[in-house]
Amino acid sequence: MDAKEEAARYLKHNNSSRTKGYTAFLERLLMPVLRELEQRGCPPGKANGLDFGSGPYPMLAELMAEHGYPVEIYDPLFAPRDRAWLLDHQFDFILCCETAEHFYHPVEEFELMTKILAPRGFLGITTSLRRVVSKISTWHYAQDETHVALYSEKTMHWIADHFGLNISFPAHDVIFLETLRLTP
């Protein structure tokens, strides 16, 4: 798809309504991120966040703000930012909710996110991870024509190793990648 077709496809999603289903969908990432921020001793208003791939309506950023964590937004189609602007910032956490599967150049995108992640920062990702060995052609997630990059747990471990990040899986299809902790 070209960018226009892709944007038109995303605009068909009803991501601006507060339905129980959509809110629950976003809470898959929201709740583990809020727990992680609390465990790290980051009270509301004291952590700098970015929603990387916020889409046409940044509902996740809105929900984070309601919990006291204002979040900048970035989306190449709906909230573009100059790469220099991104590289001029450091974020304590980056949200990547159902976005990584849309990366045409995953290594470049993860490299960018790693560069703008503050020391001791973390990247929270949700994406369906491929767990079975059956034909990929039967996997529903692979049928979406906007999904151009698919991941497994093994792939996520490779990404963590490649970029020198710690990895954890705080919930089903939720991945945290964090910069290596600084030793005293």
Backbone as JSON Lines, residues from 0, in Angstrom:
{"i":0,"aa":"M","n":[0.83,-1.18,0.0],"ca":[0.0,0.0,0.0],"c":[0.87,1.24,0.0]}
{"i":1,"aa":"D","n":[0.41,2.27,-0.66],"ca":[1.11,3.53,-0.53],"c":[0.59,4.24,0.72]}
{"i":2,"aa":"A","n":[1.22,5.34,1.09],"ca":[0.89,6.03,2.34],"c":[-0.56,6.49,2.37]}
{"i":3,"aa":"K","n":[-1.08,6.95,1.23],"ca":[-2.47,7.42,1.17],"c":[-3.45,6.28,1.44]}
{"i":4,"aa":"E","n":[-3.21,5.14,0.8],"ca":[-4.07,3.96,1.0],"c":[-4.0,3.48,2.45]}
{"i":5,"aa":"E","n":[-2.79,3.48,2.98],"ca":[-2.59,3.03,4.36],"c":[-3.33,3.95,5.33]}
{"i":6,"aa":"A","n":[-3.2,5.26,5.16],"ca":[-3.88,6.22,6.03],"c":[-5.4,6.04,5.93]}
{"i":7,"aa":"A","n":[-5.91,5.86,4.72],"ca":[-7.35,5.66,4.54],"c":[-7.82,4.41,5.27]}
{"i":8,"aa":"R","n":[-7.01,3.37,5.24],"ca":[-7.36,2.12,5.94],"c":[-7.43,2.35,7.44]}
{"i":9,"aa":"Y","n":[-6.45,3.07,8.0],"ca":[-6.43,3.33,9.44],"c":[-7.59,4.21,9.86]}
{"i":10,"aa":"L","n":[-8.01,5.12,8.99],"ca":[-9.12,6.0,9.32],"c":[-10.45,5.26,9.4]}
{"i":11,"aa":"K","n":[-10.5,4.05,8.86],"ca":[-11.72,3.23,8.97],"c":[-11.89,2.65,10.37]}
{"i":12,"aa":"H","n":[-10.8,2.57,11.14],"ca":[-10.88,2.05,12.51],"c":[-11.59,3.08,13.38]}
{"i":13,"aa":"N","n":[-12.4,2.62,14.3],"ca":[-13.08,3.53,15.21],"c":[-12.27,3.63,16.5]}
{"i":14,"aa":"N","n":[-11.13,4.33,16.43],"ca":[-10.22,4.42,17.56],"c":[-10.41,5.68,18.39]}
{"i":15,"aa":"S","n":[-11.47,6.41,18.16],"ca":[-11.67,7.63,18.93],"c":[-12.81,7.47,19.94]}
{"i":16,"aa":"S","n":[-13.45,6.32,19.96],"ca":[-14.56,6.14,20.9],"c":[-14.09,5.37,22.12]}
{"i":17,"aa":"R","n":[-14.7,5.67,23.23],"ca":[-14.35,5.04,24.49],"c":[-15.23,3.82,24.73]}
{"i":18,"aa":"T","n":[-15.21,2.91,23.79],"ca":[-15.96,1.68,24.0],"c":[-15.19,0.81,24.98]}
{"i":19,"aa":"K","n":[-15.93,-0.06,25.67],"ca":[-15.28,-0.97,26.63],"c":[-14.2,-1.8,25.93]}
{"i":20,"aa":"G","n":[-14.53,-2.27,24.75],"ca":[-13.59,-3.13,24.03],"c":[-12.3,-2.42,23.67]}
{"i":21,"aa":"Y","n":[-12.41,-1.2,23.15],"ca":[-11.2,-0.48,22.74],"c":[-10.39,-0.05,23.94]}
{"i":22,"aa":"T","n":[-11.06,0.39,25.0],"ca":[-10.34,0.77,26.22],"c":[-9.62,-0.44,26.79]}
{"i":23,"aa":"A","n":[-10.28,-1.59,26.83],"ca":[-9.64,-2.82,27.33],"c":[-8.45,-3.19,26.46]}
{"i":24,"aa":"F","n":[-8.58,-3.02,25.17],"ca":[-7.5,-3.3,24.23],"c":[-6.27,-2.45,24.57]}
{"i":25,"aa":"L","n":[-6.47,-1.15,24.82],"ca":[-5.35,-0.26,25.15],"c":[-4.8,-0.53,26.55]}
{"i":26,"aa":"E","n":[-5.66,-0.98,27.45],"ca":[-5.22,-1.26,28.82],"c":[-4.24,-2.43,28.88]}
{"i":27,"aa":"R","n":[-4.21,-3.25,27.84],"ca":[-3.22,-4.34,27.78],"c":[-1.81,-3.77,27.93]}
{"i":28,"aa":"L","n":[-1.57,-2.57,27.37],"ca":[-0.28,-1.91,27.51],"c":[-0.3,-0.88,28.63]}
{"i":29,"aa":"L","n":[-1.38,-0.14,28.74],"ca":[-1.49,0.93,29.72],"c":[-1.21,0.44,31.14]}
{"i":30,"aa":"M","n":[-1.87,-0.62,31.57],"ca":[-1.74,-1.06,32.95],"c":[-0.33,-1.55,33.29]}
{"i":31,"aa":"P","n":[0.31,-2.37,32.46],"ca":[1.7,-2.74,32.78],"c":[2.65,-1.54,32.8]}
{"i":32,"aa":"V","n":[2.41,-0.56,31.93],"ca":[3.26,0.64,31.9],"c":[3.08,1.43,33.18]}
{"i":33,"aa":"L","n":[1.84,1.62,33.6],"ca":[1.6,2.35,34.85],"c":[2.22,1.63,36.04]}
{"i":34,"aa":"R","n":[2.11,0.3,36.08],"ca":[2.75,-0.48,37.17],"c":[4.26,-0.31,37.14]}
{"i":35,"aa":"E","n":[4.84,-0.35,35.95],"ca":[6.29,-0.21,35.81],"c":[6.75,1.17,36.27]}
{"i":36,"aa":"L","n":[6.03,2.19,35.9],"ca":[6.38,3.55,36.32],"c":[6.3,3.67,37.84]}
{"i":37,"aa":"E","n":[5.28,3.07,38.42],"ca":[5.14,3.1,39.88],"c":[6.29,2.35,40.55]}
{"i":38,"aa":"Q","n":[6.62,1.17,40.03],"ca":[7.73,0.38,40.59],"c":[9.06,1.11,40.48]}
{"i":39,"aa":"R","n":[9.21,1.92,39.47],"ca":[10.44,2.68,39.28],"c":[10.46,3.97,40.1]}
{"i":40,"aa":"G","n":[9.38,4.22,40.82],"ca":[9.32,5.43,41.64],"c":[9.13,6.69,40.82]}
{"i":41,"aa":"C","n":[8.47,6.56,39.66],"ca":[8.2,7.72,38.79],"c":[6.77,8.18,39.04]}
{"i":42,"aa":"P","n":[6.58,9.18,39.9],"ca":[5.21,9.64,40.15],"c":[4.66,10.37,38.92]}
{"i":43,"aa":"P","n":[3.34,10.51,38.87],"ca":[2.74,11.25,37.75],"c":[3.42,12.61,37.57]}
{"i":44,"aa":"G","n":[3.61,12.97,36.32],"ca":[4.22,14.25,35.98],"c":[5.74,14.25,36.0]}
{"i":45,"aa":"K","n":[6.35,13.13,36.4],"ca":[7.81,13.09,36.52],"c":[8.48,12.19,35.48]}
{"i":46,"aa":"A","n":[7.71,11.69,34.54],"ca":[8.28,10.84,33.5],"c":[7.9,11.4,32.14]}
{"i":47,"aa":"N","n":[8.83,11.37,31.23],"ca":[8.68,11.92,29.89],"c":[8.37,10.78,28.92]}
{"i":48,"aa":"G","n":[7.16,10.76,28.32],"ca":[6.77,9.65,27.47],"c":[6.47,10.06,26.03]}
{"i":49,"aa":"L","n":[6.5,9.06,25.16],"ca":[6.19,9.24,23.74],"c":[5.33,8.08,23.28]}
{"i":50,"aa":"D","n":[4.24,8.39,22.58],"ca":[3.43,7.37,21.92],"c":[3.93,7.31,20.48]}
{"i":51,"aa":"F","n":[4.69,6.26,20.16],"ca":[5.34,6.09,18.87],"c":[4.39,5.29,17.97]}
{"i":52,"aa":"G","n":[3.71,6.01,17.07],"ca":[2.72,5.37,16.21],"c":[1.33,5.57,16.79]}
{"i":53,"aa":"S","n":[1.04,6.81,17.17],"ca":[-0.19,7.13,17.89],"c":[-1.45,6.98,17.05]}
{"i":54,"aa":"G","n":[-1.32,6.95,15.74],"ca":[-2.49,6.8,14.88],"c":[-3.26,8.1,14.74]}
{"i":55,"aa":"P","n":[-4.43,8.04,14.11],"ca":[-5.19,9.25,13.84],"c":[-5.79,9.88,15.1]}
{"i":56,"aa":"Y","n":[-6.01,9.09,16.13],"ca":[-6.53,9.62,17.39],"c":[-5.7,9.03,18.52]}
{"i":57,"aa":"P","n":[-4.92,9.83,19.23],"ca":[-3.99,9.31,20.24],"c":[-4.66,8.96,21.57]}
{"i":58,"aa":"M","n":[-5.56,7.98,21.54],"ca":[-6.31,7.59,22.73],"c":[-5.4,7.1,23.86]}
{"i":59,"aa":"L","n":[-4.34,6.37,23.53],"ca":[-3.44,5.87,24.56],"c":[-2.74,7.04,25.27]}
{"i":60,"aa":"A","n":[-2.3,8.03,24.52],"ca":[-1.68,9.21,25.11],"c":[-2.7,9.94,26.0]}
{"i":61,"aa":"E","n":[-3.93,9.99,25.56],"ca":[-4.99,10.62,26.34],"c":[-5.21,9.89,27.66]}
{"i":62,"aa":"L","n":[-5.23,8.56,27.61],"ca":[-5.41,7.77,28.83],"c":[-4.23,7.94,29.79]}
{"i":63,"aa":"M","n":[-3.02,7.98,29.23],"ca":[-1.84,8.2,30.08],"c":[-1.93,9.56,30.76]}
{"i":64,"aa":"A","n":[-2.35,10.59,30.04],"ca":[-2.49,11.94,30.59],"c":[-3.52,11.95,31.72]}
{"i":65,"aa":"E","n":[-4.58,11.17,31.57],"ca":[-5.59,11.08,32.63],"c":[-5.03,10.48,33.91]}
{"i":66,"aa":"H","n":[-3.97,9.68,33.76],"ca":[-3.3,9.1,34.93],"c":[-2.15,9.99,35.4]}
{"i":67,"aa":"G","n":[-2.01,11.15,34.81],"ca":[-1.0,12.11,35.24],"c":[0.32,12.04,34.5]}
{"i":68,"aa":"Y","n":[0.37,11.28,33.41],"ca":[1.59,11.14,32.63],"c":[1.39,11.71,31.23]}
{"i":69,"aa":"P","n":[1.69,13.0,31.03],"ca":[1.56,13.56,29.68],"c":[2.52,12.85,28.72]}
{"i":70,"aa":"V","n":[2.05,12.59,27.53],"ca":[2.81,11.84,26.55],"c":[2.81,12.6,25.23]}
{"i":71,"aa":"E","n":[3.99,12.8,24.66],"ca":[4.1,13.36,23.3],"c":[3.61,12.3,22.32]}
{"i":72,"aa":"I","n":[3.19,12.73,21.15],"ca":[2.75,11.77,20.15],"c":[3.6,11.9,18.89]}
{"i":73,"aa":"Y","n":[3.74,10.75,18.24],"ca":[4.43,10.7,16.95],"c":[3.74,9.62,16.11]}
{"i":74,"aa":"D","n":[3.47,9.95,14.89],"ca":[2.96,8.99,13.92],"c":[3.37,9.5,12.54]}
{"i":75,"aa":"P","n":[4.02,8.66,11.74],"ca":[4.5,9.16,10.44],"c":[3.39,9.64,9.52]}
{"i":76,"aa":"L","n":[2.16,9.13,9.69],"ca":[1.06,9.55,8.82],"c":[0.17,10.61,9.45]}
{"i":77,"aa":"F","n":[-0.05,10.54,10.77],"ca":[-1.05,11.4,11.4],"c":[-0.47,12.44,12.36]}
{"i":78,"aa":"A","n":[0.71,12.25,12.85],"ca":[1.35,13.21,13.75],"c":[2.85,13.2,13.48]}
{"i":79,"aa":"P","n":[3.23,13.57,12.26],"ca":[4.65,13.5,11.89],"c":[5.5,14.48,12.7]}
{"i":80,"aa":"R","n":[6.69,14.06,12.98],"ca":[7.68,14.91,13.65],"c":[8.95,14.83,12.83]}
{"i":81,"aa":"D","n":[9.65,15.91,12.79],"ca":[10.95,15.93,12.15],"c":[11.88,14.98,12.92]}
{"i":82,"aa":"R","n":[12.65,14.2,12.2],"ca":[13.56,13.25,12.85],"c":[14.5,13.98,13.81]}
{"i":83,"aa":"A","n":[14.93,15.19,13.45],"ca":[15.81,15.97,14.33],"c":[15.11,16.28,15.65]}
{"i":84,"aa":"W","n":[13.79,16.56,15.59],"ca":[13.05,16.81,16.83],"c":[13.07,15.58,17.71]}
{"i":85,"aa":"L","n":[12.8,14.41,17.11],"ca":[12.82,13.17,17.88],"c":[14.2,12.94,18.5]}
{"i":86,"aa":"L","n":[15.24,13.11,17.7],"ca":[16.6,12.84,18.18],"c":[17.07,13.87,19.22]}
{"i":87,"aa":"D","n":[16.37,14.98,19.31],"ca":[16.71,16.01,20.28],"c":[16.05,15.76,21.64]}
{"i":88,"aa":"H","n":[15.27,14.69,21.74],"ca":[14.55,14.39,22.98],"c":[14.99,13.03,23.55]}
{"i":89,"aa":"Q","n":[14.84,12.89,24.84],"ca":[15.06,11.63,25.52],"c":[13.78,11.32,26.29]}
{"i":90,"aa":"F","n":[13.29,10.12,26.13],"ca":[12.04,9.72,26.75],"c":[12.28,8.64,27.79]}
{"i":91,"aa":"D","n":[11.61,8.77,28.94],"ca":[11.71,7.76,29.99],"c":[10.96,6.5,29.61]}
{"i":92,"aa":"F","n":[9.93,6.65,28.8],"ca":[9.2,5.49,28.29],"c":[8.63,5.84,26.92]}
{"i":93,"aa":"I","n":[8.57,4.81,26.09],"ca":[7.99,4.94,24.75],"c":[6.92,3.86,24.62]}
{"i":94,"aa":"L","n":[5.75,4.25,24.17],"ca":[4.65,3.33,23.95],"c":[4.59,3.0,22.46]}
{"i":95,"aa":"C","n":[4.48,1.74,22.16],"ca":[4.42,1.29,20.77],"c":[3.3,0.25,20.71]}
{"i":96,"aa":"C","n":[2.07,0.75,20.68],"ca":[0.89,-0.11,20.8],"c":[0.36,-0.49,19.42]}
{"i":97,"aa":"E","n":[0.52,-1.78,19.1],"ca":[0.04,-2.29,17.81],"c":[0.58,-1.46,16.66]}
{"i":98,"aa":"T","n":[1.87,-1.15,16.73],"ca":[2.53,-0.32,15.73],"c":[3.69,-1.06,15.06]}
{"i":99,"aa":"A","n":[4.41,-1.86,15.81],"ca":[5.63,-2.5,15.29],"c":[5.36,-3.36,14.06]}
{"i":100,"aa":"E","n":[4.17,-3.92,13.96],"ca":[3.84,-4.75,12.8],"c":[3.66,-3.92,11.53]}
{"i":101,"aa":"H","n":[3.62,-2.6,11.68],"ca":[3.47,-1.69,10.52],"c":[4.81,-1.11,10.08]}
{"i":102,"aa":"F","n":[5.89,-1.51,10.72],"ca":[7.21,-0.97,10.39],"c":[7.72,-1.59,9.09]}
{"i":103,"aa":"Y","n":[7.93,-0.76,8.07],"ca":[8.51,-1.24,6.82],"c":[10.0,-1.52,7.0]}
{"i":104,"aa":"H","n":[10.63,-0.83,7.93],"ca":[12.06,-1.0,8.2],"c":[12.24,-1.16,9.71]}
{"i":105,"aa":"P","n":[11.93,-2.34,10.26],"ca":[11.93,-2.52,11.71],"c":[13.26,-2.18,12.39]}
{"i":106,"aa":"V","n":[14.37,-2.58,11.81],"ca":[15.65,-2.31,12.46],"c":[15.86,-0.8,12.6]}
{"i":107,"aa":"E","n":[15.54,-0.04,11.57],"ca":[15.68,1.41,11.63],"c":[14.76,2.03,12.68]}
{"i":108,"aa":"E","n":[13.53,1.53,12.78],"ca":[12.57,2.07,13.75],"c":[13.01,1.75,15.18]}
{"i":109,"aa":"F","n":[13.46,0.51,15.41],"ca":[13.93,0.15,16.75],"c":[15.22,0.9,17.09]}
{"i":110,"aa":"E","n":[16.06,1.13,16.09],"ca":[17.27,1.92,16.33],"c":[16.9,3.34,16.74]}
{"i":111,"aa":"L","n":[15.94,3.95,16.06],"ca":[15.5,5.29,16.42],"c":[14.94,5.31,17.84]}
{"i":112,"aa":"M","n":[14.06,4.38,18.16],"ca":[13.48,4.36,19.5],"c":[14.55,4.17,20.56]}
{"i":113,"aa":"T","n":[15.53,3.33,20.27],"ca":[16.61,3.1,21.23],"c":[17.42,4.38,21.44]}
{"i":114,"aa":"K","n":[17.66,5.13,20.38],"ca":[18.43,6.38,20.48],"c":[17.71,7.43,21.32]}
{"i":115,"aa":"I","n":[16.39,7.46,21.28],"ca":[15.65,8.5,22.0],"c":[15.16,8.03,23.36]}
{"i":116,"aa":"L","n":[15.52,6.82,23.73],"ca":[15.17,6.28,25.04],"c":[16.21,6.71,26.06]}
{"i":117,"aa":"A","n":[15.76,7.33,27.13],"ca":[16.66,7.83,28.17],"c":[17.34,6.65,28.88]}
{"i":118,"aa":"P","n":[18.5,6.9,29.49],"ca":[19.12,5.86,30.33],"c":[18.1,5.37,31.36]}
{"i":119,"aa":"R","n":[18.03,4.06,31.51],"ca":[17.07,3.4,32.41],"c":[15.63,3.54,31.91]}
{"i":120,"aa":"G","n":[15.45,3.95,30.65],"ca":[14.12,4.07,30.08],"c":[13.64,2.73,29.54]}
{"i":121,"aa":"F","n":[12.36,2.67,29.21],"ca":[11.84,1.42,28.66],"c":[10.86,1.68,27.53]}
{"i":122,"aa":"L","n":[10.79,0.71,26.66],"ca":[9.91,0.71,25.51],"c":[8.84,-0.34,25.78]}
{"i":123,"aa":"G","n":[7.58,0.07,25.77],"ca":[6.47,-0.86,25.96],"c":[5.79,-1.13,24.63]}
{"i":124,"aa":"I","n":[5.76,-2.39,24.23],"ca":[5.25,-2.78,22.92],"c":[4.09,-3.76,23.09]}
{"i":125,"aa":"T","n":[3.05,-3.59,22.29],"ca":[2.06,-4.66,22.14],"c":[2.03,-5.02,20.66]}
{"i":126,"aa":"T","n":[2.07,-6.29,20.41],"ca":[1.91,-6.85,19.08],"c":[1.61,-8.33,19.26]}
{"i":127,"aa":"S","n":[0.87,-8.92,18.38],"ca":[0.63,-10.36,18.48],"c":[1.91,-11.09,18.12]}
{"i":128,"aa":"L","n":[2.36,-11.91,19.04],"ca":[3.57,-12.69,18.79],"c":[3.19,-14.04,18.21]}
{"i":129,"aa":"R","n":[3.91,-14.44,17.22],"ca":[3.66,-15.74,16.59],"c":[4.25,-16.81,17.48]}
{"i":130,"aa":"R","n":[3.4,-17.72,17.92],"ca":[3.82,-18.76,18.86],"c":[3.73,-20.17,18.28]}
{"i":131,"aa":"V","n":[2.98,-20.36,17.25],"ca":[2.78,-21.7,16.7],"c":[3.61,-21.89,15.45]}
{"i":132,"aa":"V","n":[3.8,-23.13,15.1],"ca":[4.64,-23.44,13.95],"c":[3.78,-23.7,12.7]}
{"i":133,"aa":"S","n":[2.49,-23.49,12.8],"ca":[1.63,-23.73,11.63],"c":[1.94,-22.74,10.52]}
{"i":134,"aa":"K","n":[1.31,-22.93,9.39],"ca":[1.54,-22.06,8.24],"c":[1.21,-20.62,8.58]}
{"i":135,"aa":"I","n":[2.09,-19.74,8.2],"ca":[1.86,-18.32,8.45],"c":[0.64,-17.83,7.68]}
{"i":136,"aa":"S","n":[0.34,-18.48,6.57],"ca":[-0.8,-18.06,5.75],"c":[-2.13,-18.26,6.46]}
{"i":137,"aa":"T","n":[-2.16,-19.05,7.52],"ca":[-3.41,-19.26,8.26],"c":[-3.5,-18.38,9.5]}
{"i":138,"aa":"W","n":[-2.47,-17.63,9.81],"ca":[-2.47,-16.78,11.0],"c":[-3.22,-15.49,10.68]}
{"i":139,"aa":"H","n":[-4.25,-15.18,11.44],"ca":[-5.1,-14.01,11.16],"c":[-4.29,-12.71,11.14]}
{"i":140,"aa":"Y","n":[-3.29,-12.63,11.97],"ca":[-2.51,-11.39,12.07],"c":[-1.74,-11.12,10.78]}
{"i":141,"aa":"A","n":[-1.34,-12.19,10.12],"ca":[-0.59,-12.05,8.86],"c":[-1.51,-11.69,7.69]}
{"i":142,"aa":"Q","n":[-2.81,-11.81,7.89],"ca":[-3.76,-11.52,6.8],"c":[-4.02,-10.03,6.62]}
{"i":143,"aa":"D","n":[-3.68,-9.22,7.62],"ca":[-3.89,-7.78,7.53],"c":[-2.82,-7.22,6.6]}
{"i":144,"aa":"E","n":[-3.24,-6.61,5.49],"ca":[-2.28,-6.14,4.49],"c":[-1.42,-4.98,4.98]}
{"i":145,"aa":"T","n":[-1.79,-4.36,6.11],"ca":[-0.95,-3.29,6.67],"c":[0.12,-3.85,7.61]}
{"i":146,"aa":"H","n":[0.02,-5.13,7.94],"ca":[1.03,-5.77,8.79],"c":[2.17,-6.27,7.92]}
{"i":147,"aa":"V","n":[3.26,-5.55,7.94],"ca":[4.39,-5.86,7.06],"c":[5.58,-6.43,7.8]}
{"i":148,"aa":"A","n":[5.53,-6.46,9.13],"ca":[6.59,-7.05,9.95],"c":[5.92,-7.86,11.05]}
{"i":149,"aa":"L","n":[6.27,-9.12,11.15],"ca":[5.68,-9.99,12.15],"c":[6.77,-10.48,13.1]}
{"i":150,"aa":"Y","n":[6.4,-10.72,14.34],"ca":[7.38,-11.01,15.39],"c":[7.0,-12.27,16.16]}
{"i":151,"aa":"S","n":[8.02,-12.86,16.72],"ca":[7.86,-13.97,17.66],"c":[8.65,-13.6,18.91]}
{"i":152,"aa":"E","n":[8.55,-14.41,19.92],"ca":[9.34,-14.16,21.12],"c":[10.84,-14.19,20.78]}
{"i":153,"aa":"K","n":[11.21,-15.12,19.92],"ca":[12.61,-15.23,19.5],"c":[13.07,-13.93,18.81]}
{"i":154,"aa":"T","n":[12.22,-13.37,17.95],"ca":[12.54,-12.12,17.27],"c":[12.76,-11.0,18.28]}
{"i":155,"aa":"M","n":[11.88,-10.93,19.28],"ca":[12.0,-9.88,20.3],"c":[13.3,-10.04,21.1]}
{"i":156,"aa":"H","n":[13.68,-11.28,21.37],"ca":[14.97,-11.51,22.05],"c":[16.13,-11.05,21.16]}
{"i":157,"aa":"W","n":[16.02,-11.29,19.85],"ca":[17.07,-10.84,18.94],"c":[17.16,-9.32,18.96]}
{"i":158,"aa":"I","n":[16.02,-8.63,18.92],"ca":[15.99,-7.17,18.96],"c":[16.66,-6.67,20.25]}
{"i":159,"aa":"A","n":[16.3,-7.29,21.38],"ca":[16.89,-6.9,22.66],"c":[18.4,-7.09,22.64]}
{"i":160,"aa":"D","n":[18.86,-8.23,22.18],"ca":[20.31,-8.5,22.11],"c":[21.0,-7.53,21.16]}
{"i":161,"aa":"H","n":[20.41,-7.32,20.0],"ca":[21.02,-6.46,18.97],"c":[21.21,-5.03,19.46]}
{"i":162,"aa":"F","n":[20.24,-4.53,20.24],"ca":[20.31,-3.14,20.7],"c":[20.77,-3.02,22.15]}
{"i":163,"aa":"G","n":[21.19,-4.12,22.75],"ca":[21.7,-4.08,24.12],"c":[20.64,-3.7,25.14]}
{"i":164,"aa":"L","n":[19.47,-4.3,25.02],"ca":[18.35,-3.98,25.9],"c":[17.97,-5.19,26.74]}
{"i":165,"aa":"N","n":[17.45,-4.95,27.93],"ca":[16.85,-6.01,28.73],"c":[15.45,-6.24,28.21]}
{"i":166,"aa":"I","n":[14.97,-7.47,28.32],"ca":[13.64,-7.79,27.81],"c":[12.82,-8.46,28.9]}
{"i":167,"aa":"S","n":[11.54,-8.15,28.92],"ca":[10.6,-8.85,29.79],"c":[9.25,-8.89,29.1]}
{"i":168,"aa":"F","n":[8.41,-9.78,29.56],"ca":[7.07,-9.97,28.99],"c":[6.07,-9.85,30.14]}
{"i":169,"aa":"P","n":[5.66,-8.61,30.49],"ca":[4.8,-8.42,31.66],"c":[3.36,-8.9,31.48]}
{"i":170,"aa":"A","n":[2.93,-9.15,30.27],"ca":[1.58,-9.65,29.99],"c":[1.58,-10.29,28.61]}
{"i":171,"aa":"H","n":[0.49,-10.96,28.29],"ca":[0.37,-11.64,26.99],"c":[0.5,-10.61,25.86]}
{"i":172,"aa":"D","n":[1.45,-10.87,24.96],"ca":[1.71,-10.01,23.8],"c":[2.12,-8.59,24.18]}
{"i":173,"aa":"V","n":[2.67,-8.43,25.38],"ca":[3.24,-7.16,25.84],"c":[4.72,-7.4,26.1]}
{"i":174,"aa":"I","n":[5.53,-6.56,25.51],"ca":[6.99,-6.7,25.62],"c":[7.55,-5.4,26.16]}
{"i":175,"aa":"F","n":[8.43,-5.5,27.14],"ca":[9.18,-4.34,27.62],"c":[10.63,-4.53,27.22]}
{"i":176,"aa":"L","n":[11.19,-3.52,26.59],"ca":[12.62,-3.48,26.28],"c":[13.16,-2.27,27.02]}
{"i":177,"aa":"E","n":[14.19,-2.47,27.82],"ca":[14.71,-1.36,28.59],"c":[16.21,-1.23,28.44]}
{"i":178,"aa":"T","n":[16.64,0.03,28.52],"ca":[18.07,0.26,28.46],"c":[18.7,-0.42,29.65]}
{"i":179,"aa":"L","n":[19.89,-0.93,29.46],"ca":[20.55,-1.64,30.55],"c":[20.73,-0.72,31.74]}
{"i":180,"aa":"R","n":[20.45,-1.26,32.89],"ca":[20.54,-0.48,34.11],"c":[21.98,-0.07,34.37]}
{"i":181,"aa":"L","n":[22.13,1.14,34.84],"ca":[23.47,1.65,35.18],"c":[23.86,1.08,36.54]}
{"i":182,"aa":"T","n":[25.08,0.62,36.65],"ca":[25.54,0.1,37.95],"c":[26.17,1.22,38.75]}
{"i":183,"aa":"P","n":[25.94,1.24,40.08],"ca":[26.49,2.32,40.89],"c":[28.0,2.3,40.96]}
